[in-house]
Amino acid sequence: MNKAAGIIPARWNSTRFQGKPLYLIADKPLLRHVWERCQRAKKLDSVIIATDDMRIADAAFRWGAEVALTSPRHQSGTDRIAEVARKAKRFTFIINIQGDEPLVDPRLIDKLVEKLERNPRIDIVTVAHPFDDPAEASSPHQVKVVVDLAGRALYFSRVAIPFPRDLSRIKYLRHQGIYGFRREMLLQFVKWKPTPLERAESLEQLRALENGVSVHVLVTKHGSPGVDTPEDAVALEQKLARARRSALS
């Protein structure tokens, strides 16, 4: 029977937000919010936090998470989860879940696993959704994706694509950084050297496209906000507080 693992890479050092995984949001570490969401996914046989930092590992152990200690030399979260997957041979599918998306939908995680289960020709699957505010598509911090008629990624970019000859017809898709891999593809992916377009855009997923691997894109109606800065964390806490008040009223 094919098994699936959700792996959450977590590191302490971040240029814009050091110590982000343990930053308290609504009296709970950011990373714990993500982990608890993953625990609600029905298609994951295991949820593992992958980190090289003992502060993160100790905290995660205390709230009951499975933790894998990894090398501090990894350049990306994908490299970090691949180290775990290399040893975890019992898993066929690996879901790479960003540690800074505390509102990730458990049902979306299940859909990624189901897509890999049902179509053996898909080796990598990810997610995108229309921008709530199309003006945000102009930000280089928001990654855009265009897909073909079969739902495969044609290109990922930091610029707004496609070019809007007719603004009324453009529906920009925001890429949400969650990925489903077949284990063998993940291990192959990290063996490839960074590619020219990947280096130009600083987008790791372009490495797959440049090596001829199709990346299937699930397009959803809505996405979940990430936490990149302390200001994002404050905004999220306010959003959660409003949701609690609404639930009580």
N, C-alpha and C positions, 0 to 999 in steps of 0.2 A: 504493500500500500504506500502510495506517495505521501510523504509528510512535508509540511511547510513550517519554516521558522521565520519569525519576525525578528530582525536584528536592528537595534537602535544604536548607531554609533554616537559616542559622546566624548567631547574633549573639553578641558578646562580653559585652555587659552583660545581666545577669540579676539581679533583685532578691534572689533567694535563693542564687545560685551564679554569681558573676562568673567569666568565663573558662571556663565549663563545656565548650565544644566541644573545648578542647585539654587538659582534665584527663586525666591519665594513668590508665588502668585496665589492669592487666596489661601495663604498659610500652608502652601504645599509646593515643593520644588517643581520647577518647570518640567524636568525630566520625568518626575513621577506622574504628572498629568498625562504625558505621552504614553508611559508604560501602562497606566490604568486603562486608557483607551484601547491599547493593543490587547489587553487581557480580555476585553469584551468581544474581540473578533472570534468568530466560531470556527474559522478555517485554519487557524494557527495552532500547531501542536506544541510550540514553544515560543517564548518571548525572551530574548537575550539582550542585555545591555553590554555593548562592547566599548571598553574604555582603557586608557593607559594611565588614568589618574586615580590614586587611592582614595582621594576625597570623594570622588564620584562613586567609586566601587563600594566604599564603606557605607555611604548613605543608601545606595541601592540595596545592599545586603540587608540593611536594617528594615527596609519596608518590604522585604521578601522577594526581591527580584533575583533572577538568575543572571550572573555577571561573568563575562569573559574578559580577562586581562589581556591586552594586546600591546604590540610594540609601540613605542613612542615615535618611531620614525615614519609612520604613515603620512602620506601627503593628502589623503582624502578619506572621507567616510567609506567610500567604496572599497578602498584598500583595506580598511579596518575590518569591515564585515567579511571580506574575502578571507582574511586570516582565520576568522572564526569558522567560516564555511568549509575551509580546507580540512579542518579537523572534524567537522560535524558531518560525517559521510552519510548519516541516516536520513538527511533531509534532501529531498528532490528539488524543492522550491525555496528560494530565499527572498524575503521581502525586506527591502532596505527602507526603513522608516525614519524620517528626519526627527532628531531629538528636540527640535525647536518648533514643532507644530502640535501644540497641546490640545487642539480641537480636531485632530485627525479622526475621520469617521471610521469606526470599526467595520461598517458594512462595505466601505470602499476597499479596505484591506482584504475582505473576503472576496470581493469581485476580482481583485488582482490574482488571487490564488485560483479562483474558478476559471479565469481566462487561460492561465497556464495549464490547468488540468484538462480543459476541454479541447485545446488546440495545440497538439504537439509540435506544430511548426513555429509557434511563437516562443522565442527565447528570452525576450525582454519586453516588459509591458510597463507603461507609466500612465500618468493622468494629466489632464488639462481641463480647463473650464473657461468660459467667456469672462472677460473682465467685467466687474460690476460697474466700474467707471472706465470707459474706453480711453480717457485721457491718461490713465496710468500706464497704458501700453508704451508711452514714450519714455518711460523710465528705464535706464540700463540695468537697474536692480531687479526689474521684473522680466523674467525670461519668457519669451514667446515661442510658440511652435506652430508650424503649418503641417497639415496632414493630407494624405491622398484620399481617394474615394473609398479605399479599403480600411481606412483608419490607421495607416502607418505614417510615422513621422517622416516628412520630407526634409525639414531643417528646424533647428533650434537657434534662436538668436536673442541678443540683448537689444537689438533695434526692432522697431515695429514692422512686422511682416504679416501679410504681403503689402506692397505699396498701394496706398488708397487712391486709385484713380476715381472711384466713386465711393465717398464716405458712407453713404447710406447702405452699402452692401457689405461693408467690412465687419467681420466679427473676429476680433483679435482673441486668441486663445492664450491664457496664462498657463505656463507649465508649472505643475505642482510636483515638487521633488520627492516623490515616492516611487520606488521601482520594484517590480517583481522580476526575478531572474530564475532561469533554470541554473542549478548549481554549476554545471559544467561550463555554461556560458560565462557566469560570473568569474570563475577561475581563469578562463581564457581572456576575458576582458582586461583583467589587471596585469596580464602578461604583456599585452600590447603597449608599446611606447605611446606617449601623448602625440597626437596627430596635428597637422598644420592648422586646420580649422578650430580644433579644440583649443590650441594655444592662442589663436587669434581672438576667440570669443571668451576664453576662460570658461568653457562649458564642457565638462567631462563626457556628457552623453553623446557629443559629436564624434567621439572616438569610435563608438559602435557604428554609426552611419558611415564614417570614412573607411571602416573595415568591411563594409558590405553587409552588416547585420541589420535586419529590420527591427525597428522599435515600434511596437503597437501602442497606440494612445487611446485610452478610455476617456471620452469627453463627457464630463458631468455638468450638471446645471450650476453647481456652486463648489467652491473650494474651501479650504480652511486657512486662516491667517497664520503666518509664521511670526516668530519673535526674533528679530535681528538686533534690536537695540533695547536699552532700558526703557525708552519711551514706548516701544511696542508692548513691553511687559505691563507698563502702567495702564495703557489703553485696554489691554486684554483683561486685566483685573477689574477695571471699571465695567467692561462688558459682562463679565461673569457676575458681578454684583447686581447689575441691572436685571440679568436673567433670574437670579435668585429672588429678587424683590417681586418680579412679575409672577414667579411660581407661587409665592406666598400670598399674593393679593387675590 
